[in-house]
Amino acid sequence: MGDNINWTALSVFIFFFALVTVIGFVASRWQRGGAHKGAHLDEWGLGGRNFGAWITWFLVGGDFYTAYTVIAVPALVYAVGAYGFFALPYTILVYPIVFTIMPKLWGEAKRQGHVTAADVVYGRYGSRPLETAIALTGIVATMPYIALQLVGMEVVIKALGLTGELPLAAAFVILALYTYAAGLRAPALIAFVKDVMIYIVVLVAVVIVPMKVGGYGNVFASARDAFAAKGGATGLTLHPGQFLPFATLALGSAMAAFMYPHTLTGIFAAKDAGTIRKNAIFLPAYTVLLGLIALLGYMAYAAHLAVKSNNDVVPALFNALFPSWFSGFAFSAVAIGALVPAAVMSIGAANLFTRNFWKPYVNARVTPAQEEKVAKVASLVVKVGALLCILLMPTKFALDLQLLGGVWILQTFPSLVFGLWSKRLQAPALLAGWLVGIVFGTWTAFADGVKPVHSILVGGDKFSVYTGLLALVLNVVVAIVVQALLRSPAPSAATGKA
């Protein structure tokens, strides 16, 4: 188990983890009794489509701002400085997109009874190949994302002094059980506790840590000196060569964010379009929180921490500067912050498998109750797969796959969004664009050593651009060209309709 266990911190951690476990099982009876009295995928996978503004705010915020966010954003800022703040404009840009697109998408899903993005695409275009492509992309892009929630949980478990895989496996077994029982209601209810805890931890940290290390002046001075010693592209401000990759990474990430199954699941679970618009207005409060979280990366320099991995920065900061009971509270907040998104992600992936693989290819006459049962089992399989990724693969590989996941999921944007305003691009064109975008994005990312940006030469000048955005542009161009070719008259025909 470990020779340096912090028993006070561990006791606090176990208390809060037990609390949310109880809440998770209680959630199975919460807000039941809607339109579907018996077992139904709408009830298990979308919470009965009855979540109001407050529930949706916590749920969407809970699965968008994850445990890995709390660990990874400060780690990135600690490693590269200002470039790590790309998450801030990204989470500012995303909400106008949500306000404009998601109410229309919700309305289409609600009218037709769609549960997943692939459902929407099939209902709109009637193409099984395109539906399968969108569903497969969603599942594959989500798996490493779930694995990274485990990375965040693993970091804080180690900070408590626990070693080995057993504590992490036990935590995920508990998650699997109450998600199986309560579906989306479990993470929705737990999100209330998780977000309150995260807010407390961050607000206390940004006040107390600077007081203990000589104020914010010393925080920024220490970080500046450390980056100057490193040299290269690190620093408190962006270098001119970082402007374009910073901007395109933020834009591409914003466009991709609500294409993921877990974020769309939170949207489809809302009770009306007004709920989504209200959330698009008020969810930027999380962006303020994210900015404060990112500052922890700079504070680590003022605290003179020595860490083996950048991911250890936040736990090391709390262990060094706070009493054990508060470290335990902070670590439990991070761990619970992994449970909420991991649950929603596994539910989103399970919904895709059930509606877009099982139903069309295995059992076309599946009943609503059978759909729920299949989705429950699929959610367990997804969680086991994510756990095995962490236990059997190097963490670096999971990180690489998650970066690729962003490139992949962005290629579903045309099929899911363009049809809300125009159906000029039809299924064959969209499928061709998707395929080219996926292949180009994957090949380019691997050729660059799985880096998020790619350098291109224009007029002898080199520009670095987010790989996912380049792939998306190629995706759209190919779709337009293929659509034009499909509408061209046959060579032998003298006349014809477009």
C-alpha positions as CSV (number, residue, x, y, z in Angstrom):
1,M,0.0,0.0,0.0
2,G,2.9,2.4,0.7
3,D,5.2,3.3,3.5
4,N,4.5,7.1,3.6
5,I,0.7,7.2,3.9
6,N,-0.7,10.5,5.0
7,W,-3.4,9.0,7.3
8,T,-5.1,12.3,8.0
9,A,-5.4,13.2,4.4
10,L,-6.4,9.6,3.5
11,S,-9.2,9.7,6.1
12,V,-10.7,12.9,4.7
13,F,-10.3,11.5,1.2
14,I,-12.2,8.3,2.1
15,F,-15.0,10.2,3.8
16,F,-15.8,12.4,0.8
17,F,-15.3,9.5,-1.6
18,A,-17.8,7.4,0.5
19,L,-20.2,10.4,0.5
20,V,-20.4,10.6,-3.3
21,T,-20.6,6.9,-3.6
22,V,-23.8,7.0,-1.5
23,I,-25.1,9.9,-3.5
24,G,-24.4,7.9,-6.7
25,F,-26.6,5.0,-5.6
26,V,-29.3,7.3,-4.2
27,A,-29.4,9.1,-7.6
28,S,-31.1,6.0,-9.2
29,R,-34.4,7.2,-7.6
30,W,-33.9,10.9,-8.2
31,Q,-36.3,12.7,-10.6
32,R,-37.8,9.4,-11.7
33,G,-41.4,9.1,-12.9
34,G,-41.2,11.1,-16.2
35,A,-42.5,10.1,-19.6
36,H,-41.0,6.7,-19.5
37,K,-42.3,4.6,-16.5
38,G,-40.2,1.5,-17.2
39,A,-36.7,0.8,-18.3
40,H,-35.8,3.1,-21.2
41,L,-32.5,4.4,-22.7
42,D,-33.8,8.0,-22.4
43,E,-34.1,7.5,-18.6
44,W,-30.8,5.8,-18.0
45,G,-28.7,7.5,-20.7
46,L,-30.2,11.0,-20.7
47,G,-31.8,11.3,-17.3
48,G,-35.3,11.4,-18.8
49,R,-34.3,14.6,-20.8
50,N,-35.6,16.6,-17.8
51,F,-32.6,18.4,-16.5
52,G,-33.2,22.1,-15.8
53,A,-30.7,25.0,-15.9
54,W,-29.0,24.4,-12.5
55,I,-28.6,20.7,-13.0
56,T,-27.4,21.1,-16.6
57,W,-24.9,23.9,-15.4
58,F,-23.3,21.6,-12.9
59,L,-23.4,18.5,-15.2
60,V,-22.0,20.2,-18.3
61,G,-19.4,22.1,-16.2
62,G,-18.6,18.8,-14.4
63,D,-17.9,16.8,-17.5
64,F,-16.2,19.7,-19.4
65,Y,-13.9,20.7,-16.6
66,T,-12.4,17.4,-15.5
67,A,-10.0,16.1,-13.0
68,Y,-7.3,16.0,-15.6
69,T,-8.0,19.7,-16.3
70,V,-7.1,20.4,-12.6
71,I,-3.9,18.4,-12.9
72,A,-2.9,19.0,-16.6
73,V,-3.5,22.7,-17.0
74,P,-1.2,23.8,-14.2
75,A,1.3,21.1,-15.3
76,L,1.3,22.6,-18.8
77,V,1.7,26.1,-17.5
78,Y,4.5,24.9,-15.2
79,A,6.3,23.4,-18.2
80,V,5.8,25.9,-21.0
81,G,4.5,29.1,-19.4
82,A,2.0,31.4,-21.2
83,Y,1.4,28.9,-24.0
84,G,-0.4,26.7,-21.5
85,F,-3.1,29.3,-21.1
86,F,-4.6,28.4,-24.5
87,A,-7.3,26.7,-22.5
88,L,-8.7,30.1,-21.4
89,P,-9.6,31.6,-24.9
90,Y,-10.7,28.1,-25.9
91,T,-13.3,28.0,-23.1
92,I,-14.3,31.6,-24.0
93,L,-14.8,30.8,-27.6
94,V,-16.8,27.6,-27.0
95,Y,-19.8,29.3,-25.4
96,P,-20.9,31.4,-28.4
97,I,-20.7,28.1,-30.3
98,V,-22.9,26.4,-27.7
99,F,-25.4,29.3,-27.7
100,T,-25.7,29.3,-31.5
101,I,-25.6,25.6,-32.4
102,M,-26.7,23.5,-29.5
103,P,-30.3,24.7,-29.0
104,K,-31.0,23.9,-32.7
105,L,-29.3,20.5,-32.3
106,W,-31.2,19.8,-29.1
107,G,-34.5,20.6,-30.9
108,E,-33.7,18.2,-33.7
109,A,-32.8,15.4,-31.3
110,K,-35.8,16.1,-29.1
111,R,-38.3,16.0,-32.0
112,Q,-36.9,12.8,-33.5
113,G,-36.0,11.0,-30.2
114,H,-32.3,11.0,-31.0
115,V,-30.0,10.0,-28.2
116,T,-26.6,10.4,-29.9
117,A,-24.9,12.5,-32.5
118,A,-24.8,9.5,-34.9
119,D,-28.6,9.3,-34.4
120,V,-29.0,12.9,-35.6
121,V,-26.8,12.3,-38.6
122,Y,-28.7,9.1,-39.6
123,G,-32.0,10.8,-39.1
124,R,-30.9,13.7,-41.3
125,Y,-29.1,11.9,-44.1
126,G,-30.3,8.3,-43.9
127,S,-26.8,6.9,-44.4
128,R,-25.7,3.9,-42.4
129,P,-22.0,4.3,-43.4
130,L,-22.0,8.0,-42.3
131,E,-23.8,7.1,-39.0
132,T,-21.3,4.4,-38.3
133,A,-18.3,6.7,-39.0
134,I,-19.6,9.3,-36.6
135,A,-20.4,6.7,-33.9
136,L,-17.0,5.0,-34.3
137,T,-15.2,8.4,-34.1
138,G,-17.1,9.3,-30.9
139,I,-16.3,6.0,-29.2
140,V,-12.6,5.9,-30.2
141,A,-12.1,9.6,-29.3
142,T,-13.7,9.1,-25.9
143,M,-11.8,6.0,-24.6
144,P,-8.4,7.8,-24.1
145,Y,-10.3,10.8,-22.5
146,I,-11.8,8.4,-19.9
147,A,-8.3,7.0,-19.4
148,L,-6.9,10.5,-18.7
149,Q,-9.5,10.9,-15.9
150,L,-7.8,7.9,-14.3
151,V,-4.5,9.6,-14.7
152,G,-5.7,12.5,-12.7
153,M,-7.1,10.2,-10.0
154,E,-3.9,8.1,-10.0
155,V,-1.8,11.2,-9.4
156,V,-3.7,12.2,-6.2
157,I,-3.9,8.6,-4.9
158,K,-0.1,8.5,-5.1
159,A,0.2,11.9,-3.4
160,L,-1.7,10.3,-0.5
161,G,1.1,7.7,-0.1
162,L,-0.8,4.8,-1.7
163,T,1.0,2.7,-4.3
164,G,0.0,0.0,-6.7
165,E,-3.1,-0.4,-8.9
166,L,-5.6,-1.7,-6.3
167,P,-6.8,1.7,-5.0
168,L,-7.4,3.0,-8.5
169,A,-9.2,-0.2,-9.5
170,A,-11.4,-0.1,-6.4
171,A,-12.4,3.5,-7.1
172,F,-13.3,2.6,-10.7
173,V,-15.3,-0.5,-9.6
174,I,-17.4,1.8,-7.4
175,L,-17.9,4.2,-10.3
176,A,-18.9,1.4,-12.6
177,L,-21.5,0.1,-10.1
178,Y,-23.4,3.3,-9.4
179,T,-23.3,4.4,-13.0
180,Y,-24.8,1.0,-14.0
181,A,-27.5,1.5,-11.4
182,A,-28.4,5.2,-11.8
183,G,-27.1,6.2,-15.3
184,L,-26.7,9.9,-16.0
185,R,-28.5,10.8,-12.8
186,A,-25.5,9.7,-10.8
187,P,-22.9,12.1,-12.3
188,A,-25.5,14.9,-12.5
189,L,-26.1,14.7,-8.7
190,I,-22.5,14.2,-7.8
191,A,-21.5,17.1,-9.9
192,F,-23.1,19.5,-7.3
193,V,-20.7,18.2,-4.7
194,K,-17.7,18.0,-7.0
195,D,-18.0,21.6,-8.3
196,V,-18.5,23.1,-4.9
197,M,-15.4,21.3,-3.6
198,I,-13.3,22.4,-6.6
199,Y,-14.4,26.0,-6.2
200,I,-13.5,25.9,-2.4
201,V,-10.1,24.3,-3.1
202,V,-9.1,26.7,-5.9
203,L,-10.3,29.9,-4.2
204,V,-8.5,29.0,-1.0
205,A,-5.3,28.1,-2.9
206,V,-5.1,31.3,-4.9
207,V,-5.3,33.3,-1.6
208,I,-3.3,31.2,0.7
209,V,-0.5,30.0,-1.5
210,P,0.7,33.5,-2.5
211,M,0.6,34.6,1.1
212,K,2.9,31.7,2.0
213,V,5.4,32.3,-0.9
214,G,5.8,36.1,-0.7
215,G,2.8,37.4,-2.8
216,Y,2.0,37.3,-6.4
217,G,4.9,39.5,-7.2
218,N,7.2,36.8,-6.1
219,V,5.1,34.1,-7.8
220,F,5.5,35.8,-11.2
221,A,9.2,36.7,-10.6
222,S,10.0,33.1,-9.7
223,A,8.3,31.8,-12.7
224,R,10.0,34.4,-15.0
225,D,13.4,33.5,-13.7
226,A,12.8,29.7,-14.0
227,F,11.6,30.1,-17.7
228,A,14.5,32.4,-18.5
229,A,16.9,29.6,-17.2
230,K,15.1,27.1,-19.4
231,G,15.3,29.2,-22.5
232,G,13.5,28.2,-25.6
233,A,9.8,29.2,-26.1
234,T,8.9,29.2,-22.4
235,G,8.0,32.5,-20.7
236,L,5.3,34.6,-19.0
237,T,4.2,35.9,-22.3
238,L,3.8,34.4,-25.8
239,H,6.6,34.7,-28.3
240,P,5.5,35.9,-31.8
241,G,5.9,32.5,-33.2
242,Q,3.4,31.1,-30.7
243,F,0.6,33.5,-31.7
244,L,-0.9,31.5,-34.6
245,P,-0.6,28.0,-33.0
246,F,-2.0,29.4,-29.8
247,A,-5.0,31.0,-31.6
248,T,-5.7,28.0,-33.9
249,L,-5.4,25.5,-31.0
250,A,-7.9,27.5,-29.0
251,L,-10.3,27.8,-32.0
252,G,-10.1,24.2,-33.0
253,S,-10.5,22.9,-29.4
254,A,-13.5,25.1,-29.0
255,M,-15.1,23.7,-32.2
256,A,-14.3,20.1,-31.1
257,A,-15.4,20.4,-27.4
258,F,-19.1,19.9,-27.8
259,M,-18.7,17.3,-30.5
260,Y,-17.6,14.7,-27.9
261,P,-20.3,12.2,-26.8
262,H,-20.1,13.3,-23.1
263,T,-20.7,17.0,-23.7
264,L,-23.5,16.2,-26.2
265,T,-25.0,13.8,-23.6
266,G,-25.3,16.7,-21.2
267,I,-26.9,18.9,-23.9
268,F,-29.4,16.3,-25.0
269,A,-30.4,15.7,-21.3
270,A,-31.6,19.3,-20.9
271,K,-35.3,19.8,-20.7
272,D,-35.6,22.7,-23.2
273,A,-33.5,24.9,-25.6
274,G,-33.8,27.8,-23.1
275,T,-31.8,25.8,-20.6
276,I,-29.0,25.4,-23.0
277,R,-28.9,29.1,-23.8
278,K,-28.9,30.0,-20.1
279,N,-26.0,27.7,-19.6
280,A,-24.0,29.2,-22.5
281,I,-24.4,32.5,-20.7
282,F,-23.4,31.4,-17.2
283,L,-20.9,28.6,-17.9
284,P,-18.1,31.1,-18.5
285,A,-17.9,31.3,-14.7
286,Y,-15.9,28.1,-15.0
287,T,-13.4,29.9,-17.3
288,V,-12.6,32.2,-14.4
289,L,-12.0,29.1,-12.3
290,L,-9.8,27.6,-15.0
291,G,-7.7,30.7,-15.1
292,L,-7.1,30.5,-11.3
293,I,-6.3,26.8,-11.6
294,A,-3.7,27.6,-14.3
295,L,-1.9,30.0,-12.0
296,L,-1.0,27.1,-9.7
297,G,1.6,26.2,-12.3
298,Y,3.4,29.5,-11.6
299,M,3.0,29.2,-7.9
300,A,4.9,25.9,-7.9
301,Y,8.1,27.9,-8.9
302,A,7.7,30.3,-6.0
303,A,7.2,27.3,-3.6
304,H,10.5,25.8,-5.0
305,L,9.0,22.4,-5.6
306,A,11.0,19.5,-7.0
307,V,8.8,17.1,-8.9
308,K,9.5,14.0,-11.0
309,S,6.6,14.7,-13.4
310,N,4.8,17.9,-14.3
311,N,1.6,16.2,-13.4
312,D,2.7,16.0,-9.8
313,V,2.8,19.9,-9.5
314,V,-0.6,20.4,-8.0
315,P,-0.5,17.6,-5.4
316,A,3.0,18.5,-4.4
317,L,1.9,22.1,-3.9
318,F,-0.9,21.2,-1.6
319,N,1.2,18.7,0.3
320,A,3.9,21.3,0.8
321,L,1.8,24.3,1.9
322,F,-1.4,23.0,3.4
323,P,-2.3,21.0,6.5
324,S,-3.0,17.3,5.8
325,W,-6.8,17.6,6.3
326,F,-7.0,20.2,3.6
327,S,-4.8,18.3,1.3
328,G,-7.1,15.3,1.7
329,F,-10.1,17.5,0.9
330,A,-8.3,18.9,-2.2
331,F,-7.3,15.4,-3.4
332,S,-10.9,14.1,-2.9
333,A,-12.2,17.0,-5.0
334,V,-9.8,16.1,-7.8
335,A,-10.7,12.4,-7.6
336,I,-14.5,13.2,-7.5
337,G,-13.7,15.5,-10.5
338,A,-12.6,12.4,-12.3
339,L,-15.7,10.3,-11.5
340,V,-18.2,12.8,-12.9
341,P,-16.7,13.1,-16.5
342,A,-15.7,9.5,-16.6
343,A,-19.2,8.4,-15.8
344,V,-20.7,10.7,-18.5
345,M,-18.1,9.7,-21.0
346,S,-18.8,6.0,-20.5
347,I,-22.6,6.7,-20.8
348,G,-22.1,8.7,-24.0
349,A,-19.9,5.9,-25.5
350,A,-22.5,3.2,-24.4
351,N,-25.3,5.2,-26.0
352,L,-23.4,5.3,-29.2
353,F,-22.7,1.5,-29.2
354,T,-26.3,0.7,-28.4
355,R,-28.1,3.0,-30.8
356,N,-25.6,3.0,-33.7
357,F,-24.1,-0.4,-33.7
358,W,-26.3,-2.9,-31.7
359,K,-29.6,-1.6,-33.0
360,P,-28.8,-1.3,-36.7
361,Y,-26.5,-4.3,-37.0
362,V,-27.4,-6.8,-34.3
363,N,-31.1,-6.4,-33.3
364,A,-33.2,-4.0,-35.3
365,R,-36.2,-4.8,-33.2
366,V,-34.6,-4.1,-29.8
367,T,-37.1,-2.8,-27.2
368,P,-36.5,0.3,-25.1
369,A,-35.9,-1.9,-22.1
370,Q,-33.4,-4.0,-24.0
371,E,-31.6,-0.9,-25.2
372,E,-31.1,0.3,-21.6
373,K,-29.7,-3.2,-20.7
374,V,-27.3,-3.2,-23.6
375,A,-26.1,0.3,-22.8
376,K,-25.5,-0.6,-19.1
377,V,-23.3,-3.5,-20.1
378,A,-21.5,-1.4,-22.7
379,S,-20.7,1.3,-20.2
380,L,-19.0,-1.4,-18.0
381,V,-17.0,-2.6,-20.9
382,V,-15.9,1.0,-21.8
383,K,-14.7,1.6,-18.2
384,V,-12.8,-1.7,-18.1
385,G,-11.2,-0.8,-21.4
386,A,-10.1,2.6,-20.0
387,L,-8.8,1.1,-16.8
388,L,-6.7,-1.4,-18.8
389,C,-5.3,1.5,-20.9
390,I,-3.9,3.0,-17.8
391,L,-2.7,-0.3,-16.2
392,L,-1.1,-1.8,-19.3
393,M,0.0,1.2,-21.4
394,P,2.4,4.0,-20.7
395,T,0.7,7.2,-19.6
396,K,2.4,9.0,-22.5
397,F,0.5,6.8,-24.9
398,A,-2.8,7.7,-23.4
399,L,-1.8,11.4,-23.7
400,D,-1.0,10.9,-27.3
401,L,-4.3,9.2,-28.0
402,Q,-6.2,12.0,-26.3
403,L,-4.5,14.6,-28.5
404,L,-5.4,12.5,-31.5
405,G,-9.0,12.2,-30.1
406,G,-9.4,16.0,-30.5
407,V,-8.2,15.8,-34.1
408,W,-10.6,12.9,-34.8
409,I,-13.7,14.3,-33.1
410,L,-13.3,17.6,-34.9
411,Q,-13.9,15.8,-38.2
412,T,-17.5,15.1,-37.2
413,F,-18.3,18.8,-37.1
414,P,-19.5,19.1,-40.7
415,S,-21.8,16.1,-40.6
416,L,-23.3,17.2,-37.3
417,V,-23.5,21.0,-37.6
418,F,-23.7,22.0,-41.3
419,G,-27.0,20.2,-41.8
420,L,-28.7,22.5,-39.2
421,W,-28.6,25.3,-41.7
422,S,-28.2,23.6,-45.1
423,K,-28.4,20.1,-46.6
424,R,-26.4,20.9,-49.8
425,L,-23.7,18.6,-48.6
426,Q,-25.1,15.1,-48.8
427,A,-23.9,11.9,-47.1
428,P,-21.4,10.6,-49.7
429,A,-19.6,14.0,-49.7
430,L,-19.6,14.3,-46.0
431,L,-18.3,10.7,-45.6
432,A,-15.5,11.4,-48.1
433,G,-14.5,14.6,-46.2
434,W,-14.6,12.8,-42.9
435,L,-12.3,10.0,-44.2
436,V,-9.8,12.4,-45.7
437,G,-9.8,14.5,-42.5
438,I,-9.3,11.5,-40.3
439,V,-6.5,10.0,-42.4
440,F,-4.7,13.4,-42.9
441,G,-5.0,14.4,-39.3
442,T,-3.8,11.0,-38.0
443,W,-0.9,10.8,-40.4
444,T,0.2,14.4,-39.8
445,A,0.0,14.0,-36.0
446,F,2.2,10.9,-36.0
447,A,4.6,12.4,-38.5
448,D,5.1,15.3,-36.1
449,G,5.6,13.0,-33.1
450,V,2.0,13.3,-32.0
451,K,2.2,17.1,-31.5
452,P,-0.9,19.2,-31.6
453,V,0.4,21.7,-34.2
454,H,1.8,21.3,-37.7
455,S,4.2,23.6,-39.6
456,I,3.3,24.6,-43.1
457,L,5.3,26.7,-45.6
458,V,3.5,29.6,-47.3
459,G,5.6,31.9,-49.6
460,G,8.8,30.8,-47.9
461,D,7.4,31.5,-44.4
462,K,6.7,28.8,-41.8
463,F,3.4,28.9,-40.0
464,S,2.4,26.5,-37.2
465,V,-1.3,25.6,-37.1
466,Y,-3.4,23.2,-35.0
467,T,-3.4,19.9,-36.9
468,G,-7.1,19.3,-36.2
469,L,-8.1,22.6,-37.8
470,L,-5.9,21.8,-40.9
471,A,-7.6,18.4,-41.2
472,L,-11.1,20.1,-40.8
473,V,-10.4,22.5,-43.6
474,L,-9.3,19.7,-45.9
475,N,-12.4,17.7,-44.8
476,V,-14.7,20.6,-45.9
477,V,-12.9,21.2,-49.1
478,V,-13.1,17.5,-50.1
479,A,-16.8,17.4,-49.2
480,I,-17.5,20.4,-51.4
481,V,-15.5,19.0,-54.3
482,V,-17.2,15.5,-54.0
483,Q,-20.6,17.1,-53.8
484,A,-19.9,19.2,-56.9
485,L,-18.8,16.1,-58.8
486,L,-21.9,14.1,-57.7
487,R,-24.1,16.9,-59.0
488,S,-22.3,17.2,-62.4
489,P,-24.2,15.9,-65.4
490,A,-22.9,12.6,-66.9
491,P,-20.4,13.2,-69.7
492,S,-22.7,11.7,-72.4
493,A,-25.7,13.8,-71.5
494,A,-26.3,17.0,-73.4
495,T,-28.5,18.5,-70.6
496,G,-29.4,17.6,-67.1
497,K,-30.5,18.9,-63.8
498,A,-28.0,19.7,-61.1
